[in-house]
């Protein structure tokens, strides 16, 4: 059975997402060709890797007869907004369990989720760290009844399967495919979908992201698609999640000025800054074609 939920005709996803070459003298001097896989253009409300990870989970929820989704995230979570938008579009009730205490008025991110019909509940940070445990999940089932659980970040075996489609959409030869990494499912799926000898490189947006390698391996194992063709770069977090030091802001501004594309800075800009740094220090063999997935 297909893992894709049919969208209203005026909301059909843009698939395959566009592939755009970036002509940049800094890369040309190093013999590196860069192609952007514009997954951020798939859907205005459920962009990029959020769309790819959520679609198979939405299909599973429907097959299992669920009418309600429950998920977890922070107060500015892209994932929370994407789940709220998906529930609104496909007729599913949504509950967002937010890390920390309630603050009013709602910030712009949670306001958006609420406008899309999401019920917002809050969980203290100590309990939130155990949000994957049966104890916490059972508590919410007692409070809210039956629901389909979408894990934090949307990362599970189905999400890995959803991301596996990315490499096959690239209709030009390439050597390396890159993506930002927050929870690991996207790079796990992309790597699993690669044809040899291509390899995948994930760029951690988290400070202290060494643990992500184990998470990616676990997600691939759970999806039944273990591979060895990937690695995680942990040196381009720019201070940690959602940190934007001047050098990262400068990279975003410079990229927009050179190429007319304003990069999402929490995830995508960190990846691309890493790609440019690696090219300039000679990490890519001359003649390498790099695909960078713009996840949203």
LUMSESE-996912 format. One record per residue (C-alpha): residue in three letters; y, x, z. Coordinates in Angstrom, 2 decimals. Each point is the difference from the previous one (the first is absolute). Layout:
BEGIN
[r ALA [Y X Z]];
...
This chain:
BEGIN
[r UNK [0.00 0.00 0.00]];
[r UNK [3.48 1.28 -0.84]];
[r UNK [2.06 1.58 2.75]];
[r UNK [3.22 -1.37 -1.50]];
[r UNK [1.69 -3.20 1.13]];
[r UNK [1.70 -1.86 -2.84]];
[r UNK [3.77 0.01 0.38]];
[r UNK [2.37 -2.70 -1.16]];
[r UNK [0.85 0.61 -3.65]];
[r UNK [3.55 1.12 0.77]];
[r UNK [-1.31 2.49 2.56]];
[r UNK [-2.69 1.72 -2.06]];
[r UNK [-0.31 3.65 1.06]];
[r UNK [1.12 2.74 -2.37]];
[r UNK [-3.33 1.67 -0.77]];
[r UNK [-0.65 2.63 -0.96]];
[r UNK [3.11 1.32 1.67]];
[r UNK [2.23 2.15 -2.24]];
[r UNK [-0.52 3.74 -0.43]];
[r UNK [3.30 1.88 -0.33]];
[r UNK [0.46 3.71 -0.73]];
[r UNK [2.56 1.91 2.05]];
[r UNK [1.67 2.74 -2.05]];
[r UNK [1.28 2.50 2.55]];
[r UNK [0.91 3.60 -0.73]];
[r UNK [-1.22 1.15 3.42]];
[r UNK [-3.50 -1.20 -0.87]];
[r UNK [0.12 1.11 -3.62]];
[r UNK [0.69 3.60 1.06]];
[r UNK [-3.21 -0.10 2.04]];
[r UNK [-2.04 -1.54 -2.80]];
[r UNK [-0.50 -3.26 1.90]];
[r UNK [0.18 -3.44 -1.61]];
[r UNK [0.76 -2.96 2.30]];
[r UNK [-0.86 -3.63 -0.70]];
[r UNK [1.02 -2.79 2.36]];
[r UNK [-2.44 -2.88 0.40]];
[r UNK [2.50 -2.77 0.79]];
[r UNK [-2.13 -2.16 2.27]];
[r UNK [3.23 -1.01 1.72]];
[r UNK [0.61 -2.27 -3.00]];
[r UNK [-3.27 -1.96 0.30]];
[r UNK [1.59 -2.77 2.06]];
[r UNK [3.44 -0.43 1.55]];
[r UNK [-1.28 -1.32 3.34]];
[r UNK [-3.45 1.60 0.21]];
[r UNK [0.57 3.37 -1.66]];
[r UNK [-2.18 2.95 -0.76]];
[r UNK [-2.79 0.94 2.31]];
[r UNK [0.67 -3.10 2.11]];
[r UNK [-0.98 -2.18 -2.98]];
[r UNK [-3.07 2.10 -0.78]];
[r UNK [-1.19 -0.03 3.60]];
[r UNK [0.75 -3.64 0.75]];
[r UNK [-1.42 -1.64 -3.12]];
[r UNK [-3.69 0.69 0.78]];
[r UNK [0.57 -1.03 3.62]];
[r UNK [1.64 -3.26 -1.05]];
[r UNK [-2.94 -0.70 -2.29]];
[r UNK [-2.42 0.68 2.86]];
[r UNK [1.95 -2.30 2.32]];
[r UNK [-0.23 -2.79 -2.57]];
[r UNK [-3.73 0.55 -0.57]];
[r UNK [-0.61 -0.18 3.73]];
[r UNK [1.96 -3.24 0.31]];
[r UNK [2.90 1.34 2.06]];
[r UNK [3.41 -1.63 -0.14]];
[r UNK [1.77 2.41 2.34]];
[r UNK [0.63 3.77 -0.04]];
[r UNK [0.76 2.14 3.02]];
[r UNK [1.22 3.56 -0.19]];
[r UNK [1.85 2.69 1.95]];
[r UNK [3.08 2.11 -0.58]];
[r UNK [3.26 1.41 1.27]];
[r UNK [3.37 -1.70 -0.02]];
[r UNK [0.89 1.50 -3.40]];
[r UNK [-3.48 -0.06 -1.52]];
[r UNK [-0.26 -0.31 -3.80]];
[r UNK [-3.51 -1.31 0.58]];
[r UNK [1.20 -2.84 2.24]];
[r UNK [2.46 -1.13 -2.67]];
[r UNK [-2.63 0.25 -2.74]];
[r UNK [-2.53 -2.11 1.94]];
[r UNK [2.68 -2.60 0.74]];
[r UNK [0.92 -0.16 -3.69]];
[r UNK [-3.63 -0.19 -1.09]];
[r UNK [-0.77 -2.81 2.43]];
[r UNK [3.04 -1.94 -1.14]];
[r UNK [-0.92 0.40 -3.66]];
[r UNK [-3.69 -0.81 0.28]];
[r UNK [0.15 -2.75 2.61]];
[r UNK [-1.38 1.87 2.99]];
[r UNK [1.49 -0.15 3.50]];
[r UNK [0.90 3.42 1.41]];
[r UNK [0.31 1.50 3.46]];
[r UNK [1.69 3.36 0.45]];
[r UNK [-0.74 1.84 3.22]];
[r UNK [2.97 2.30 0.54]];
[r UNK [-0.10 3.20 2.01]];
[r UNK [2.29 -0.09 3.04]];
[r UNK [2.32 -2.56 1.52]];
[r UNK [1.84 -2.78 -1.74]];
[r UNK [3.63 0.68 -0.82]];
[r UNK [2.45 -2.65 -1.15]];
[r UNK [1.55 -0.48 -2.38]];
[r UNK [-2.86 1.06 -2.26]];
[r UNK [0.55 3.06 -2.14]];
[r UNK [0.16 -0.42 -3.79]];
[r UNK [-3.71 0.83 -0.42]];
[r UNK [-1.33 -2.52 2.51]];
[r UNK [2.55 -2.57 -1.14]];
[r UNK [-1.47 0.26 -3.48]];
[r UNK [-3.54 -0.44 1.34]];
[r UNK [1.08 -3.04 2.02]];
[r UNK [1.68 -1.56 -3.05]];
[r UNK [-3.31 0.36 -1.82]];
[r UNK [-1.62 -2.07 2.74]];
[r UNK [-1.57 2.74 2.10]];
[r UNK [-0.50 -0.74 3.67]];
[r UNK [1.17 3.06 1.93]];
[r UNK [-1.65 0.95 3.28]];
[r UNK [0.54 3.16 2.02]];
[r UNK [-2.37 2.41 1.67]];
[r UNK [0.90 2.65 2.55]];
[r UNK [-0.45 3.53 -1.28]];
[r UNK [-2.90 0.90 2.28]];
[r UNK [-2.04 -2.99 -1.15]];
[r UNK [1.13 0.48 -3.58]];
[r UNK [-1.72 3.40 -0.08]];
[r UNK [-3.25 -1.93 0.50]];
[r UNK [0.71 -2.59 -2.70]];
[r UNK [-3.23 0.86 -1.82]];
[r UNK [-2.24 -0.75 2.99]];
[r UNK [-2.09 -3.19 0.37]];
[r UNK [1.75 -0.71 3.31]];
[r UNK [3.41 -0.28 -1.64]];
[r UNK [-1.24 -1.79 -3.14]];
[r UNK [-1.96 -2.54 2.06]];
[r UNK [3.09 -0.71 2.06]];
[r UNK [1.87 -1.03 -3.13]];
[r UNK [-2.90 -2.11 -1.25]];
[r UNK [0.07 -1.90 3.27]];
[r UNK [3.75 -0.50 -0.29]];
[r UNK [0.32 -0.80 -3.71]];
[r UNK [-3.44 -1.04 -1.19]];
[r UNK [-1.79 1.29 -3.06]];
[r UNK [1.75 2.55 -2.20]];
[r UNK [-0.71 2.74 -2.52]];
[r UNK [0.92 3.35 1.51]];
[r UNK [1.99 2.34 -2.23]];
[r UNK [0.11 3.34 1.82]];
[r UNK [3.24 1.85 0.64]];
[r UNK [1.27 1.42 -3.28]];
[r UNK [-2.59 -2.07 -1.85]];
[r UNK [-2.42 2.93 0.13]];
[r UNK [-3.68 -0.84 -0.17]];
[r UNK [-2.91 0.36 -2.41]];
[r UNK [1.29 -2.80 -2.22]];
[r UNK [3.38 1.71 -0.21]];
[r UNK [-1.71 3.20 -1.11]];
[r UNK [-1.73 -1.96 -2.76]];
[r UNK [3.32 -1.48 -1.06]];
[r UNK [1.63 3.43 -0.32]];
[r UNK [-2.88 1.33 -2.10]];
[r UNK [1.50 -1.72 -3.05]];
[r UNK [3.04 2.27 -0.12]];
[r UNK [-1.40 3.04 -1.87]];
[r UNK [-1.57 -2.10 -2.77]];
[r UNK [3.44 -1.45 -0.81]];
[r UNK [1.37 3.47 -0.85]];
[r UNK [-0.45 0.26 -3.75]];
[r UNK [0.94 3.69 -0.30]];
[r UNK [-2.01 3.06 1.07]];
[r UNK [0.98 1.35 3.42]];
[r UNK [-1.19 2.54 2.51]];
[r UNK [1.39 -1.11 3.36]];
[r UNK [0.97 -3.43 1.34]];
[r UNK [2.17 -0.27 3.11]];
[r UNK [0.98 -2.77 2.38]];
[r UNK [1.65 -0.37 3.41]];
[r UNK [-2.32 -0.50 2.96]];
[r UNK [0.62 -2.19 3.03]];
[r UNK [-3.42 -1.39 0.88]];
[r UNK [-2.16 1.59 -2.70]];
[r UNK [-1.52 -2.85 -2.01]];
[r UNK [2.04 0.57 -3.15]];
[r UNK [-0.87 3.67 -0.42]];
[r UNK [-3.60 -0.77 0.98]];
[r UNK [-0.26 -2.53 -2.81]];
[r UNK [1.90 2.04 -2.57]];
[r UNK [-2.25 3.00 0.63]];
[r UNK [-3.10 -2.20 -0.26]];
[r UNK [1.21 -1.34 -3.35]];
[r UNK [0.62 3.40 -1.56]];
[r UNK [-2.02 1.50 -2.84]];
[r UNK [-0.74 3.71 0.47]];
[r UNK [1.52 2.55 -0.03]];
[r UNK [3.19 -1.81 1.08]];
[r UNK [0.84 0.14 3.69]];
[r UNK [2.18 -1.96 2.40]];
[r UNK [2.64 1.26 2.42]];
[r UNK [1.36 -2.21 2.75]];
[r UNK [3.30 0.75 1.74]];
[r UNK [0.09 -1.00 3.64]];
[r UNK [3.23 -1.76 1.03]];
[r UNK [-1.01 0.43 3.64]];
[r UNK [0.72 2.99 2.17]];
[r UNK [-3.28 1.39 1.29]];
[r UNK [-1.94 -1.63 -2.82]];
[r UNK [-3.02 2.29 0.16]];
[r UNK [-2.08 -2.92 1.30]];
[r UNK [0.44 -1.78 -3.35]];
[r UNK [-2.69 2.07 -1.70]];
[r UNK [-2.61 -1.49 2.33]];
[r UNK [1.41 -3.50 -0.58]];
[r UNK [-0.17 0.38 -3.79]];
[r UNK [-3.59 1.24 0.19]];
[r UNK [-0.93 -2.91 2.27]];
[r UNK [1.62 -2.56 -2.31]];
[r UNK [-1.85 1.41 -3.00]];
[r UNK [-3.28 -0.11 1.93]];
[r UNK [0.62 -3.61 1.03]];
[r UNK [0.67 -0.89 -3.63]];
[r UNK [-3.14 1.87 -1.12]];
[r UNK [1.96 2.39 -2.24]];
[r UNK [0.16 3.42 1.73]];
[r UNK [1.53 2.81 -2.08]];
[r UNK [1.19 3.57 0.49]];
[r UNK [2.75 0.02 -2.62]];
[r UNK [3.00 -0.49 2.28]];
[r UNK [2.09 1.62 2.68]];
[r UNK [2.91 -0.95 2.27]];
[r UNK [3.26 1.96 0.09]];
[r UNK [1.55 -0.25 3.47]];
[r UNK [3.08 2.18 -0.39]];
[r UNK [2.35 -2.50 -1.63]];
[r UNK [0.57 -2.57 2.73]];
[r UNK [3.69 0.97 0.41]];
[r UNK [-0.11 -0.48 3.75]];
[r UNK [-2.33 -2.96 0.22]];
[r UNK [-0.41 -3.61 -1.04]];
[r UNK [3.24 -1.67 -1.12]];
[r UNK [1.99 3.18 0.66]];
[r UNK [2.62 0.82 -2.64]];
[r UNK [1.52 3.41 0.62]];
[r UNK [2.85 1.17 -2.26]];
[r UNK [-2.32 1.98 -2.26]];
[r UNK [-2.08 -3.09 -0.79]];
[r UNK [3.09 -2.13 -0.57]];
[r UNK [1.30 2.74 -2.28]];
[r UNK [-3.23 0.00 -1.99]];
[r UNK [0.21 -3.78 -0.46]];
[r UNK [3.61 0.22 -1.18]];
[r UNK [-0.72 2.91 -2.33]];
[r UNK [-3.02 -1.75 -1.54]];
[r UNK [2.03 -3.15 -0.61]];
[r UNK [2.75 2.04 -1.64]];
[r UNK [-2.40 1.89 -2.24]];
[r UNK [-2.43 -2.77 -0.92]];
[r UNK [1.62 -3.34 0.79]];
[r UNK [-2.71 -0.99 2.49]];
[r UNK [0.81 -0.70 3.64]];
[r UNK [-3.02 1.04 2.03]];
[r UNK [-1.31 -1.93 2.98]];
[r UNK [0.50 2.64 2.69]];
[r UNK [-2.50 -0.83 2.76]];
[r UNK [-3.02 0.75 -2.21]];
[r UNK [0.72 0.77 -3.65]];
[r UNK [2.84 2.52 0.34]];
[r UNK [-2.06 2.11 2.39]];
[r UNK [-2.86 0.15 -2.49]];
[r UNK [2.24 0.96 -2.91]];
[r UNK [1.90 2.57 2.04]];
[r UNK [-3.40 1.48 0.77]];
[r UNK [-1.00 0.02 -3.66]];
[r UNK [3.20 1.82 -1.00]];
[r UNK [-0.37 2.53 2.83]];
[r UNK [-3.62 0.69 -0.91]];
[r UNK [0.93 0.47 -3.65]];
[r UNK [2.82 2.39 0.84]];
[r UNK [-2.22 2.14 2.22]];
[r UNK [-2.69 0.16 -2.67]];
[r UNK [-2.67 -2.22 1.56]];
[r UNK [-0.68 -1.64 -3.38]];
[r UNK [-1.45 2.07 -2.82]];
[r UNK [2.30 0.08 -3.06]];
[r UNK [-1.07 -2.77 -2.36]];
[r UNK [-0.78 -2.43 2.84]];
[r UNK [0.82 -3.68 -0.48]];
[r UNK [0.74 -1.76 3.27]];
[r UNK [0.03 -3.79 0.42]];
[r UNK [2.01 -1.19 3.00]];
[r UNK [-0.67 -3.59 1.10]];
[r UNK [3.22 -1.75 1.01]];
[r UNK [-1.54 -2.28 2.57]];
[r UNK [3.04 -2.11 0.79]];
